[in-house]
Amino acid sequence: MYKLTIHLLWIILVSSSYSFSQTNNEVGRPKKNKQAIGFYGNRFFIQLGGGIHHNSILKIISRNERHYRQYYYQYLGGSKNADQFNYSVYGNLGVQLNPNIALTVDFNYYFGNMFIDNYGYREVYNENTSSMEITLGRTARINYRTIRIMPKIELGLHGSNSPIGLVNVIGLGVELSTGVSKNYDAFINDEYNYLEQTTTGTYAPNTPFSFSRKPGINITALYGLEYRYPLTKSIALNFGGYLTLNIPVQAWLTDADIFGKIDMKTDSWKFSRQLSIYRFQNLASFRVGVMFML
């Protein structure tokens, strides 16, 4: 009887231990699944940083760009290559939906430059003198600013612990661009020789320019690769390269020219559309920033 009691107690003890271990495993599984989403369970993240963008098409195709550089080279000096790039700052808010997919909203502010040709040219008929009064156009490189808002989806590559590691980035957003009104170094065009394209204009440094606040509008599609390198459990460095298509939907509805050959004779009406075209010419970009995971 004593031996039987000992055997029964042993069986109960083993059975209880097994049941307890199984219960612990069941309780632990959801916790493990939660840890699998996000880096160390951090599903939300914020990014802050800056970027650089090359005026790709602008340097390759634009006839006006070549004309500007060729005839005004002596005035451009050492700054002639600085206009190839635009710069930006950005902020990004994101949430990790599952181990491989995240949704984000991207906010960008661009510091850009563009070339305008024959800006402000006007012909007004004077009935008193029975003649045309002509206001000569101005040629210059001016600054513009762009605000872009873009929802994006991030797809973690195999082996990445998203949002850390290598991820594909796909986005579609909208951007608004306006010219910066201030004084620029310009060239006053000669109305006759300019049309023949046989001479340059008169150099006019510190010439005032005033632009409409009406923005140029673009729809922007983006694809990129980003790599996030963790510094701690909640902070990482972010490096990214992108291909961007700034679709000038506003300009395509008018006669604005995609290669920058149009004159700015009607000022604000065409300027906002031509600014939209210049955003189309920014195809490649790179940016770096810091990610905070919450």
Helices and strands as residue ranges (DSSP letters): H 2-36, E 44-54, H 56-60, H 63-71, H 73-76, G 77-84, E 85-98, E 101-119, E 122-126, E 131-135, E 138-156, E 165-179, E 182-188, H 191-196, E 202-209, E 216-230, E 235-247, H 249-252, H 268-280, E 284-293
